[in-house]
Amino acid sequence: MAVSIELTKEYGYVVLALVAYAFLNFWMSFQVGKARRKYKVFYPTMYAVESENKDAKLFNCVQRGHQNSLEMMPLFFATLLVGGLQHPLIAAGLGVFYAVARFFYFKGYATGIPDNRLKIGGLNFLAIFGLIICTASFGINLVLRESI
């Protein structure tokens, strides 16, 4: 049995939260580019080696801040977009919260002290957990709706 989904006006906020994160991702990639020039780590090198570059840890922390955000992006996008179908305002709020927390995660990591990423940035995990709950709620609702 097919289930039709009507996108509400509020779903636009979900889309805008995704766009905000896309801009954050571009900004992080530019920060990595600046760090490449500053610490002399040229493409295609992904991470600097301490025996070859005295600033390797500083560069690698900037790179990891962005790389970790890329690693989490599929989970964030999927849970934001799917969970937002049933809970658009909650998902959008969590999406913006996630993006702000990811900014602080990156800024903390980029200090060269990896533990700094968790001071405020660690709150991104609460946002992801909330989005997972929204998505699970949507899935459960679909299953229960079809079986009635």
DSSP file (Angstrom, degrees, kcal/mol; ACC not computed):
  #  RESIDUE AA STRUCTURE BP1 BP2  ACC     N-H-->O    O-->H-N    N-H-->O    O-->H-N    TCO  KAPPA ALPHA  PHI   PSI    X-CA   Y-CA   Z-CA
    1    1 A M              0   0    0      0, 0.0     2,-0.2     0, 0.0   145,-0.0   0.000 360.0 360.0 360.0 127.1    0.0    0.0    0.0
    2    2 A A        -     0   0    0    144,-0.0     2,-0.5     1,-0.0     0, 0.0  -0.490 360.0-151.3 -80.1 148.3    1.5    3.3   -1.0
    3    3 A V        -     0   0    0     -2,-0.2     2,-0.3     2,-0.0   139,-0.0  -0.986   9.2-145.9-120.3 125.4    1.6    6.3    1.4
    4    4 A S        -     0   0    0     -2,-0.5     2,-0.5     2,-0.0     0, 0.0  -0.697   9.7-152.6 -91.0 145.8    1.5    9.8   -0.1
    5    5 A I        -     0   0    0     -2,-0.3     2,-0.6     2,-0.0    -2,-0.0  -0.971   1.0-156.0-120.8 126.1    3.4   12.5    1.7
    6    6 A E        -     0   0    0     -2,-0.5     2,-0.6    79,-0.1    -2,-0.0  -0.890  16.6-135.7-101.2 125.5    2.4   16.1    1.5
    7    7 A L        -     0   0    0     -2,-0.6     2,-0.1     2,-0.0    78,-0.1  -0.691  22.5-146.2 -81.4 123.2    5.2   18.6    2.1
    8    8 A T    >   -     0   0    0     -2,-0.6     3,-1.2    77,-0.2     4,-0.4  -0.375  26.0-106.8 -83.1 165.7    4.0   21.3    4.4
    9    9 A K  T >  S+     0   0    0      1,-0.3     3,-1.6     2,-0.2     4,-0.3   0.862 119.5  62.8 -57.1 -37.1    5.1   24.9    4.3
   10   10 A E  T >> S+     0   0    0      1,-0.3     3,-1.6     2,-0.2     4,-0.7   0.724  84.3  75.1 -64.7 -22.1    7.1   24.3    7.4
   11   11 A Y  H <> S+     0   0    0     -3,-1.2     4,-1.9     1,-0.3     3,-0.4   0.764  80.3  73.5 -62.9 -22.3    9.3   21.7    5.5
   12   12 A G  H <> S+     0   0    0     -3,-1.6     4,-2.3    -4,-0.4    -1,-0.3   0.839  90.0  57.3 -58.0 -32.8   10.9   24.7    3.9
   13   13 A Y  H <> S+     0   0    0     -3,-1.6     4,-2.1    -4,-0.3    -1,-0.2   0.859 103.0  53.7 -66.6 -34.6   12.7   25.4    7.2
   14   14 A V  H  X S+     0   0    0     -4,-0.7     4,-1.9    -3,-0.4    -2,-0.2   0.939 109.5  47.6 -61.6 -47.6   14.1   21.9    7.0
   15   15 A V  H  X S+     0   0    0     -4,-1.9     4,-2.2     1,-0.2    -2,-0.2   0.899 110.9  51.2 -61.6 -41.5   15.5   22.7    3.6
   16   16 A L  H  X S+     0   0    0     -4,-2.3     4,-2.4     1,-0.2    -1,-0.2   0.850 106.1  54.7 -66.8 -33.7   16.9   26.0    4.8
   17   17 A A  H  X S+     0   0    0     -4,-2.1     4,-1.8     2,-0.2    -1,-0.2   0.898 108.7  49.4 -63.7 -39.1   18.7   24.2    7.7
   18   18 A L  H  X S+     0   0    0     -4,-1.9     4,-2.1     2,-0.2    -2,-0.2   0.912 109.9  50.5 -64.4 -42.6   20.3   21.9    5.1
   19   19 A V  H  X S+     0   0    0     -4,-2.2     4,-2.2     1,-0.2    -2,-0.2   0.892 106.9  55.0 -62.8 -40.2   21.4   25.0    3.1
   20   20 A A  H  X S+     0   0    0     -4,-2.4     4,-2.0     1,-0.2    -1,-0.2   0.913 108.9  48.0 -59.6 -42.0   22.9   26.6    6.2
   21   21 A Y  H  X S+     0   0    0     -4,-1.8     4,-2.7     2,-0.2    -1,-0.2   0.874 106.7  56.7 -67.3 -35.8   25.0   23.5    6.7
   22   22 A A  H  X S+     0   0    0     -4,-2.1     4,-2.1     2,-0.2    -1,-0.2   0.921 108.2  47.5 -60.8 -42.8   26.0   23.5    3.1
   23   23 A F  H  X S+     0   0    0     -4,-2.2     4,-2.4     2,-0.2    -1,-0.2   0.899 110.4  52.4 -64.3 -39.9   27.4   27.0    3.5
   24   24 A L  H  X S+     0   0    0     -4,-2.0     4,-2.6     1,-0.2    -2,-0.2   0.911 107.9  52.0 -60.7 -41.8   29.1   26.0    6.8
   25   25 A N  H  X S+     0   0    0     -4,-2.7     4,-2.3     2,-0.2    -2,-0.2   0.913 108.8  49.6 -62.3 -43.1   30.8   23.1    4.9
   26   26 A F  H  X S+     0   0    0     -4,-2.1     4,-2.1     2,-0.2    -1,-0.2   0.928 110.7  50.8 -59.9 -44.5   32.0   25.5    2.2
   27   27 A W  H  X S+     0   0    0     -4,-2.4     4,-1.9     1,-0.2    -2,-0.2   0.919 109.7  49.9 -60.2 -44.1   33.4   27.8    4.9
   28   28 A M  H  X S+     0   0    0     -4,-2.6     4,-2.0     1,-0.2    -1,-0.2   0.903 108.5  53.0 -62.0 -40.0   35.2   24.8    6.5
   29   29 A S  H  X S+     0   0    0     -4,-2.3     4,-2.0     1,-0.2    -1,-0.2   0.879 107.8  51.0 -64.9 -35.7   36.7   23.8    3.2
   30   30 A F  H  X S+     0   0    0     -4,-2.1     4,-2.4     2,-0.2    -1,-0.2   0.865 107.2  54.3 -67.0 -34.8   38.1   27.3    2.7
   31   31 A Q  H  X S+     0   0    0     -4,-1.9     4,-2.3     2,-0.2    -2,-0.2   0.885 107.4  49.8 -65.5 -37.8   39.6   27.1    6.2
   32   32 A V  H  X S+     0   0    0     -4,-2.0     4,-2.4     2,-0.2    -2,-0.2   0.914 109.5  51.9 -65.6 -41.8   41.4   23.9    5.2
   33   33 A G  H  X S+     0   0    0     -4,-2.0     4,-1.8     2,-0.2    -2,-0.2   0.911 110.2  48.2 -59.9 -43.0   42.7   25.6    2.0
   34   34 A K  H  X S+     0   0    0     -4,-2.4     4,-2.7     1,-0.2    -1,-0.2   0.906 111.3  50.6 -63.1 -41.0   44.0   28.5    4.1
   35   35 A A  H  X S+     0   0    0     -4,-2.3     4,-2.9     1,-0.2    -2,-0.2   0.870 105.4  57.2 -65.9 -36.0   45.7   26.1    6.5
   36   36 A R  H  X>S+     0   0    0     -4,-2.4     5,-2.1     2,-0.2     4,-0.7   0.933 112.1  41.1 -58.7 -45.5   47.2   24.2    3.5
   37   37 A R  H  <5S+     0   0    0     -4,-1.8     3,-0.4     3,-0.2    -2,-0.2   0.930 116.7  48.3 -68.0 -45.3   48.9   27.5    2.4
   38   38 A K  H  <5S+     0   0    0     -4,-2.7    -2,-0.2     1,-0.2    -1,-0.2   0.906 122.5  32.3 -63.1 -43.9   49.9   28.6    5.9
   39   39 A Y  H  <5S-     0   0    0     -4,-2.9    -1,-0.2    -5,-0.2    16,-0.2   0.346 108.3-120.0 -99.5   5.4   51.4   25.2    7.0
   40   40 A K  T  <5 +     0   0    0     -4,-0.7     2,-0.6    -3,-0.4    -3,-0.2   0.936  58.7 148.7  56.3  54.5   52.7   24.3    3.5
   41   41 A V      < -     0   0    0     -5,-2.1     2,-0.2    -6,-0.2    -1,-0.2  -0.939  29.5-164.6-117.4 104.6   50.7   21.1    3.1
   42   42 A F    >   -     0   0    0     -2,-0.6     3,-1.7     1,-0.1    -5,-0.0  -0.573  23.6 -58.6 -99.3 153.6   50.0   20.7   -0.6
   43   43 A Y  T 3  S+     0   0    0      1,-0.3    -1,-0.1    -2,-0.2     3,-0.1  -0.332 113.0  28.3 -61.4 146.1   47.6   18.6   -2.6
   44   44 A P  T 3  S+     0   0    0      0, 0.0    -1,-0.3     0, 0.0     2,-0.1  -0.939  93.9 104.2 -93.1  14.3   47.2   15.6   -2.8
   45   45 A T    <   -     0   0    0     -3,-1.7     3,-0.1     1,-0.2    -4,-0.0  -0.365  47.3-170.3 -59.9 123.8   48.5   15.2    0.7
   46   46 A M  S    S+     0   0    0      1,-0.3     2,-0.4    -2,-0.1    -1,-0.2   0.905  70.2  17.2 -82.6 -45.0   45.6   14.5    3.0
   47   47 A Y  S    S-     0   0    0     16,-0.0    -1,-0.3    17,-0.0     2,-0.1  -0.973  79.4-118.6-131.3 144.8   47.4   14.8    6.3
   48   48 A A        -     0   0    0     -2,-0.4     2,-0.5     8,-0.4    -7,-0.1  -0.475  23.5-131.0 -78.5 151.7   50.8   16.3    7.3
   49   49 A V    >>  -     0   0    0     -2,-0.1     3,-1.7     1,-0.1     4,-1.6  -0.910   8.2-140.1-106.4 128.6   53.5   14.1    8.7
   50   50 A E  T 34 S+     0   0    0     -2,-0.5     6,-0.1     1,-0.3    -1,-0.1   0.809 101.4  58.1 -60.1 -31.7   55.2   15.4   11.9
   51   51 A S  T 34 S+     0   0    0      1,-0.2    -1,-0.3    -3,-0.0     3,-0.1   0.708 116.8  35.0 -71.5 -17.2   58.6   14.2   10.8
   52   52 A E  T <4 S+     0   0    0     -3,-1.7     2,-0.4     1,-0.3    -2,-0.2   0.568 123.7  37.6-109.0 -14.2   58.3   16.3    7.6
   53   53 A N    ><  -     0   0    0     -4,-1.6     3,-1.8     1,-0.1    -1,-0.3  -0.942  58.4-155.2-147.3 117.1   56.3   19.3    8.9
   54   54 A K  T 3  S+     0   0    0     -2,-0.4     3,-0.3     1,-0.3     4,-0.1   0.742 100.7  49.9 -64.5 -22.1   56.7   21.0   12.3
   55   55 A D  T 3> S+     0   0    0    -16,-0.2     4,-2.4     1,-0.2    -1,-0.3   0.119  74.4 118.6-100.7  19.5   53.1   22.3   12.0
   56   56 A A  H <> S+     0   0    0     -3,-1.8     4,-3.2     1,-0.2    -8,-0.4   0.896  73.2  50.2 -56.1 -45.3   51.7   18.9   11.2
   57   57 A K  H  > S+     0   0    0     -3,-0.3     4,-2.1    -4,-0.2    -1,-0.2   0.910 110.1  50.6 -63.7 -40.7   49.4   18.7   14.2
   58   58 A L  H  > S+     0   0    0      2,-0.2     4,-1.5     1,-0.2    -1,-0.2   0.940 115.4  42.1 -61.9 -47.1   48.0   22.2   13.7
   59   59 A F  H  X S+     0   0    0     -4,-2.4     4,-2.8     1,-0.2     3,-0.2   0.945 112.8  53.4 -64.0 -46.4   47.2   21.4   10.0
   60   60 A N  H  X S+     0   0    0     -4,-3.2     4,-2.8    -5,-0.2    -1,-0.2   0.828 105.5  54.3 -61.4 -32.3   45.8   18.0   10.8
   61   61 A C  H  X S+     0   0    0     -4,-2.1     4,-2.0    -5,-0.2    -1,-0.2   0.905 110.2  46.0 -68.2 -40.2   43.5   19.4   13.4
   62   62 A V  H  X S+     0   0    0     -4,-1.5     4,-1.6    -3,-0.2    -2,-0.2   0.943 115.2  47.8 -63.5 -46.7   42.0   21.8   10.9
   63   63 A Q  H  X S+     0   0    0     -4,-2.8     4,-3.1     1,-0.2    -2,-0.2   0.907 111.6  49.6 -61.2 -43.7   41.7   19.0    8.4
   64   64 A R  H  X S+     0   0    0     -4,-2.8     4,-3.1     1,-0.2     5,-0.3   0.871 104.7  58.6 -66.3 -36.3   40.1   16.6   10.9
   65   65 A G  H  X S+     0   0    0     -4,-2.0     4,-1.1     1,-0.2    -1,-0.2   0.919 114.9  36.5 -58.0 -42.9   37.6   19.1   11.9
   66   66 A H  H  X S+     0   0    0     -4,-1.6     4,-2.2     2,-0.2    -2,-0.2   0.915 116.4  52.9 -74.9 -43.9   36.4   19.3    8.3
   67   67 A Q  H  X S+     0   0    0     -4,-3.1     4,-2.3     1,-0.2    -2,-0.2   0.907 108.4  50.2 -60.2 -43.0   36.8   15.6    7.6
   68   68 A N  H  X S+     0   0    0     -4,-3.1     4,-1.7     1,-0.2    -1,-0.2   0.884 108.6  52.9 -63.9 -36.8   34.8   14.6   10.6
   69   69 A S  H  X S+     0   0    0     -4,-1.1     4,-0.9    -5,-0.3    -1,-0.2   0.886 109.3  49.1 -64.6 -37.7   32.0   16.9    9.5
   70   70 A L  H  < S+     0   0    0     -4,-2.2     3,-0.3     1,-0.2    -2,-0.2   0.882 108.4  54.0 -66.7 -37.6   32.0   15.3    6.1
   71   71 A E  H  < S+     0   0    0     -4,-2.3     4,-0.3     1,-0.2    -2,-0.2   0.849 113.1  42.6 -64.8 -33.7   31.9   11.9    7.7
   72   72 A M  H  X S+     0   0    0     -4,-1.7     4,-2.4     1,-0.2    -1,-0.2   0.621  92.3  88.7 -86.3 -14.0   28.8   12.9    9.6
   73   73 A M  H  X S+     0   0    0     -4,-0.9     4,-3.2    -3,-0.3     5,-0.3   0.875  83.0  52.0 -58.5 -44.4   27.1   14.7    6.7
   74   74 A P  H  > S+     0   0    0      0, 0.0     4,-2.5     0, 0.0     5,-0.2   0.928 112.9  45.8 -60.7 -41.9   25.2   11.7    5.3
   75   75 A L  H  > S+     0   0    0     -4,-0.3     4,-2.4     2,-0.2     5,-0.3   0.926 115.1  47.9 -63.7 -44.0   23.7   10.8    8.6
   76   76 A F  H  X S+     0   0    0     -4,-2.4     4,-2.6     2,-0.2     5,-0.2   0.953 114.4  44.9 -61.8 -50.4   22.8   14.5    9.3
   77   77 A F  H  X S+     0   0    0     -4,-3.2     4,-2.6     1,-0.2     5,-0.3   0.927 115.0  47.9 -61.5 -45.4   21.2   15.0    5.8
   78   78 A A  H  X S+     0   0    0     -4,-2.5     4,-2.4    -5,-0.3     5,-0.4   0.938 116.5  41.6 -63.3 -47.3   19.3   11.7    5.9
   79   79 A T  H  X S+     0   0    0     -4,-2.4     4,-1.8    -5,-0.2     5,-0.4   0.865 115.7  50.8 -71.3 -34.1   17.9   12.2    9.4
   80   80 A L  H  X S+     0   0    0     -4,-2.6     4,-1.5    -5,-0.3    -2,-0.2   0.957 116.6  39.2 -64.2 -50.2   17.2   15.9    8.8
   81   81 A L  H  < S+     0   0    0     -4,-2.6     4,-0.3    -5,-0.2    -2,-0.2   0.882 123.8  38.1 -71.6 -39.5   15.3   15.3    5.5
   82   82 A V  H >X S+     0   0    0     -4,-2.4     3,-1.3    -5,-0.3     4,-0.5   0.935 119.0  45.8 -79.6 -47.0   13.4   12.2    6.5
   83   83 A G  H >X S+     0   0    0     -4,-1.8     4,-2.2    -5,-0.4     3,-0.8   0.835 106.8  62.2 -62.8 -31.0   12.7   13.1   10.2
   84   84 A G  H 3< S+     0   0    0     -4,-1.5    -1,-0.3    -5,-0.4    -2,-0.2   0.653  85.8  74.6 -69.9 -15.3   11.6   16.5    9.0
   85   85 A L  H <4 S+     0   0    0     -3,-1.3    -1,-0.2    -4,-0.3   -77,-0.2   0.890 114.5  20.7 -64.0 -38.0    8.8   15.0    6.9
   86   86 A Q  H << S+     0   0    0     -3,-0.8    -2,-0.2    -4,-0.5    -1,-0.2   0.765 139.1  31.3 -98.7 -31.7    6.8   14.4   10.1
   87   87 A H     X  +     0   0    0     -4,-2.2     4,-2.9     1,-0.1     5,-0.3  -0.550  68.8 160.5-125.4  65.4    8.4   16.8   12.5
   88   88 A P  H  > S+     0   0    0      0, 0.0     4,-2.4     0, 0.0     5,-0.2   0.878  74.4  43.6 -63.0 -41.2    9.5   19.8   10.3
   89   89 A L  H  > S+     0   0    0      2,-0.2     4,-2.3     1,-0.2     5,-0.2   0.907 117.1  45.7 -73.0 -39.5    9.9   22.4   12.9
   90   90 A I  H  > S+     0   0    0      2,-0.2     4,-2.7     1,-0.2     5,-0.2   0.943 115.8  46.8 -64.9 -46.8   11.6   20.2   15.4
   91   91 A A  H  X S+     0   0    0     -4,-2.9     4,-2.6     1,-0.2    -2,-0.2   0.909 112.4  49.7 -63.2 -42.4   13.9   18.8   12.7
   92   92 A A  H  X S+     0   0    0     -4,-2.4     4,-2.4    -5,-0.3     5,-0.2   0.924 111.9  48.6 -62.9 -43.5   14.7   22.3   11.4
   93   93 A G  H  X S+     0   0    0     -4,-2.3     4,-2.4     1,-0.2    -2,-0.2   0.922 113.7  46.1 -61.6 -44.5   15.5   23.5   14.9
   94   94 A L  H  X S+     0   0    0     -4,-2.7     4,-2.7     2,-0.2    -1,-0.2   0.860 110.6  55.0 -65.1 -35.0   17.7   20.5   15.5
   95   95 A G  H  X S+     0   0    0     -4,-2.6     4,-2.2     2,-0.2    -2,-0.2   0.912 110.4  43.7 -64.9 -43.1   19.3   21.1   12.1
   96   96 A V  H  X S+     0   0    0     -4,-2.4     4,-2.5     2,-0.2     5,-0.2   0.913 113.7  51.5 -67.2 -42.3   20.3   24.7   12.9
   97   97 A F  H  X S+     0   0    0     -4,-2.4     4,-2.6    -5,-0.2    -2,-0.2   0.912 110.0  50.4 -59.0 -43.0   21.4   23.6   16.4
   98   98 A Y  H  X S+     0   0    0     -4,-2.7     4,-2.7     2,-0.2    -2,-0.2   0.926 109.9  49.6 -60.8 -46.4   23.6   20.9   14.7
   99   99 A A  H  X S+     0   0    0     -4,-2.2     4,-1.8     2,-0.2    -2,-0.2   0.911 112.6  46.9 -62.2 -42.9   25.1   23.4   12.3
  100  100 A V  H  X S+     0   0    0     -4,-2.5     4,-1.9     2,-0.2    -1,-0.2   0.928 113.6  48.2 -65.2 -44.1   26.0   25.9   15.1
  101  101 A A  H  X S+     0   0    0     -4,-2.6     4,-2.3     1,-0.2    -2,-0.2   0.886 109.4  53.6 -63.3 -37.7   27.4   23.1   17.2
  102  102 A R  H  X S+     0   0    0     -4,-2.7     4,-2.7     2,-0.2    -1,-0.2   0.853 104.3  56.0 -66.0 -34.2   29.5   21.9   14.2
  103  103 A F  H  X S+     0   0    0     -4,-1.8     4,-2.8     2,-0.2    -1,-0.2   0.948 111.6  42.7 -59.2 -48.7   30.9   25.4   13.7
  104  104 A F  H  X S+     0   0    0     -4,-1.9     4,-2.5     2,-0.2    17,-0.3   0.837 110.9  56.3 -69.1 -31.8   32.1   25.3   17.3
  105  105 A Y  H  X S+     0   0    0     -4,-2.3     4,-2.3    16,-0.2    -2,-0.2   0.948 111.9  43.0 -59.9 -49.2   33.3   21.7   16.9
  106  106 A F  H  X S+     0   0    0     -4,-2.7     4,-2.8     2,-0.2    -2,-0.2   0.940 114.0  49.8 -63.6 -48.4   35.4   22.9   13.9
  107  107 A K  H  < S+     0   0    0     -4,-2.8     4,-0.4     1,-0.2    -1,-0.2   0.896 112.7  47.9 -60.3 -40.6   36.7   26.0   15.6
  108  108 A G  H ><>S+     0   0    0     -4,-2.5     3,-1.1     1,-0.2     5,-0.6   0.915 113.0  47.3 -65.9 -43.3   37.7   24.0   18.7
  109  109 A Y  H ><5S+     0   0    0     -4,-2.3     3,-2.0     7,-0.2    -2,-0.2   0.905 104.3  61.8 -62.9 -41.9   39.5   21.4   16.7
  110  110 A A  T 3<5S+     0   0    0     -4,-2.8    -1,-0.2     1,-0.3   -48,-0.2   0.566  84.3  78.0 -66.8  -8.2   41.3   24.0   14.6
  111  111 A T  T < 5S-     0   0    0     -3,-1.1    -1,-0.3    -4,-0.4    -2,-0.2   0.679 111.0-114.4 -71.0 -15.4   43.0   25.4   17.8
  112  112 A G  T < 5S+     0   0    0     -3,-2.0    -2,-0.1    -4,-0.2    -3,-0.1   0.399  93.4 100.9  93.1  -1.4   45.4   22.4   17.6
  113  113 A I    > < -     0   0    0     -5,-0.6     3,-2.3     1,-0.1     4,-0.3  -0.899  60.9-159.2-115.5  99.0   44.0   20.9   20.8
  114  114 A P  G >  S+     0   0    0      0, 0.0     3,-1.7     0, 0.0     4,-0.3   0.788  86.2  63.2 -52.9 -34.4   41.6   18.2   19.8
  115  115 A D  G >  S+     0   0    0      1,-0.3     3,-1.5     2,-0.2     4,-0.4   0.756  88.0  72.4 -64.2 -21.7   39.7   18.1   23.1
  116  116 A N  G X  S+     0   0    0     -3,-2.3     3,-0.9    -8,-0.3     4,-0.5   0.724  80.9  73.9 -64.7 -19.5   38.6   21.7   22.4
  117  117 A R  G <  S+     0   0    0     -3,-1.7    -1,-0.3    -9,-0.4    -9,-0.2   0.761  96.2  49.4 -64.5 -23.1   36.3   20.4   19.7
  118  118 A L  G <  S+     0   0    0     -3,-1.5     4,-0.4    -4,-0.3    -1,-0.2   0.569  82.7  90.1 -95.3  -9.8   34.0   19.0   22.4
  119  119 A K  S <  S-     0   0    0     -3,-0.9    -1,-0.1    -4,-0.4    -2,-0.1   0.950 123.6 -17.7 -55.1 -57.5   33.6   22.1   24.7
  120  120 A I  S >  S+     0   0    0     -4,-0.5     3,-2.0   -16,-0.2   -15,-0.2   0.633 137.2  66.8-112.6 -36.3   30.6   23.4   22.8
  121  121 A G  G >  S+     0   0    0     -5,-0.4     3,-2.1   -17,-0.3   -16,-0.2   0.741  83.6  74.4 -61.1 -25.4   30.9   21.5   19.6
  122  122 A G  G >  S+     0   0    0     -4,-0.4     3,-1.5     1,-0.3     4,-0.4   0.694  77.7  77.7 -63.2 -16.5   30.1   18.2   21.4
  123  123 A L  G X> S+     0   0    0     -3,-2.0     4,-1.4     1,-0.3     3,-0.8   0.656  71.9  82.2 -66.6 -13.6   26.5   19.3   21.6
  124  124 A N  H <> S+     0   0    0     -3,-2.1     4,-2.3     1,-0.2    -1,-0.3   0.816  83.1  61.8 -60.2 -27.7   26.2   18.3   17.9
  125  125 A F  H <> S+     0   0    0     -3,-1.5     4,-2.2     1,-0.2    -1,-0.2   0.834  99.4  53.5 -69.8 -30.7   25.7   14.7   19.1
  126  126 A L  H <> S+     0   0    0     -3,-0.8     4,-2.4    -4,-0.4    -1,-0.2   0.907 108.9  49.6 -65.6 -41.1   22.6   15.7   21.0
  127  127 A A  H  X S+     0   0    0     -4,-1.4     4,-2.3     2,-0.2    -2,-0.2   0.925 111.1  48.5 -63.7 -44.5   21.2   17.3   17.8
  128  128 A I  H  X S+     0   0    0     -4,-2.3     4,-2.4     1,-0.2    -1,-0.2   0.916 110.6  51.5 -62.1 -42.7   21.9   14.1   15.8
  129  129 A F  H  X S+     0   0    0     -4,-2.2     4,-2.1     1,-0.2    -1,-0.2   0.921 109.5  50.1 -60.4 -43.0   20.3   12.0   18.4
  130  130 A G  H  X S+     0   0    0     -4,-2.4     4,-2.2     1,-0.2    -1,-0.2   0.894 110.3  49.9 -61.1 -40.4   17.2   14.2   18.3
  131  131 A L  H  X S+     0   0    0     -4,-2.3     4,-2.3     2,-0.2    -1,-0.2   0.866 107.8  53.6 -67.2 -35.8   17.1   13.9   14.5
  132  132 A I  H  X S+     0   0    0     -4,-2.4     4,-2.8     2,-0.2    -2,-0.2   0.910 108.5  50.1 -63.4 -41.1   17.4   10.1   14.8
  133  133 A I  H  X S+     0   0    0     -4,-2.1     4,-2.6     2,-0.2    -2,-0.2   0.918 109.9  50.3 -63.1 -43.4   14.4   10.1   17.1
  134  134 A C  H  X S+     0   0    0     -4,-2.2     4,-1.9     2,-0.2    -2,-0.2   0.914 113.0  46.7 -59.2 -42.7   12.4   12.2   14.6
  135  135 A T  H  X S+     0   0    0     -4,-2.3     4,-2.4     2,-0.2    -2,-0.2   0.905 111.7  49.6 -68.2 -42.2   13.3    9.8   11.8
  136  136 A A  H  X S+     0   0    0     -4,-2.8     4,-2.9     1,-0.2     5,-0.2   0.907 109.2  53.2 -62.1 -41.2   12.5    6.7   13.9
  137  137 A S  H  X S+     0   0    0     -4,-2.6     4,-2.4     1,-0.2    -1,-0.2   0.905 109.3  48.9 -59.4 -42.9    9.1    8.3   14.8
  138  138 A F  H  X S+     0   0    0     -4,-1.9     4,-2.2     2,-0.2    -2,-0.2   0.929 112.1  48.3 -63.2 -45.5    8.4    8.9   11.2
  139  139 A G  H  X S+     0   0    0     -4,-2.4     4,-2.2     2,-0.2    -2,-0.2   0.916 112.4  48.1 -62.2 -43.9    9.3    5.3   10.3
  140  140 A I  H  X S+     0   0    0     -4,-2.9     4,-2.8     1,-0.2     5,-0.2   0.913 110.3  52.8 -62.5 -42.3    7.1    3.9   13.1
  141  141 A N  H  X S+     0   0    0     -4,-2.4     4,-2.4    -5,-0.2    -1,-0.2   0.894 108.8  50.0 -61.0 -40.5    4.3    6.1   12.1
  142  142 A L  H  X S+     0   0    0     -4,-2.2     4,-2.2     2,-0.2    -1,-0.2   0.931 111.9  47.3 -63.6 -45.0    4.5    4.8    8.5
  143  143 A V  H  X S+     0   0    0     -4,-2.2     4,-1.6     1,-0.2    -2,-0.2   0.928 115.4  44.5 -63.3 -45.8    4.5    1.1    9.7
  144  144 A L  H  X S+     0   0    0     -4,-2.8     4,-0.6     1,-0.2    -1,-0.2   0.875 111.9  53.2 -68.0 -36.0    1.6    1.6   12.0
  145  145 A R  H >< S+     0   0    0     -4,-2.4     3,-0.6    -5,-0.2    -1,-0.2   0.896 110.0  47.9 -65.8 -40.3   -0.4    3.6    9.4
  146  146 A E  H 3< S+     0   0    0     -4,-2.2    -1,-0.2     1,-0.2    -2,-0.2   0.825 108.1  54.2 -70.7 -31.5    0.0    0.9    6.8
  147  147 A S  H 3<        0   0    0     -4,-1.6    -1,-0.2     1,-0.2    -2,-0.2   0.590 360.0 360.0 -83.1  -7.5   -1.0   -1.9    9.1
  148  148 A I    <<        0   0    0     -4,-0.6    -1,-0.2    -3,-0.6    -2,-0.1   0.477 360.0 360.0 -83.5 360.0   -4.4   -0.3   10.1
